[in-house]
Amino acid sequence: MKKKKVPIRKCINCFEQSTKKTLLRIVKTKDNEVFLDKTGKANGRGAYVCDLNCLEEAIKKRALQRAFKIEIKEEVINKIKEDMKDGK
């Protein structure tokens, strides 16, 4: 029997590699809408962070903006932070 391959992703801030399920996914859709993907299956470009601390560092370093190649508004960032604080 074949073992199922476990997808590995890298945090855009600390570059730690981990399984896809343990990281939090932030998505940019074709309409340039950015949000926290709680399901891990939303359509669009994904960027992964370990936790809220890594997200805040990534914002300071502009790593999230570089990953999506767009400017992200303050209210969008605040909404993502709120969603993370409320739980996965």
QUIRA-V888505 format. One record per pair of residues at least 24 apart in sequence whose ideal C-beta (glycine too) atoms are under 7 Angstrom apart, sorted by the first residue. I is the first residue (numbers start at 1). GAP is how many residues later the second one is. Records with the same first field share a line. If there is no record, write none. Layout:
I=GAP + GAP
This chain:
9=39
10=38
11=37 + 38 + 39 + 43
12=35 + 36 + 37 + 46 + 51 + 52 + 55
13=36 + 41 + 44 + 45 + 48 + 50
14=36 + 40
16=34
23=25 + 26 + 27
24=24 + 25 + 60 + 64
26=38 + 54
28=40 + 42
32=38
34=34 + 38 + 42
35=45
36=44 + 47 + 48
38=50
52=29 + 32 + 33
55=25 + 26 + 29
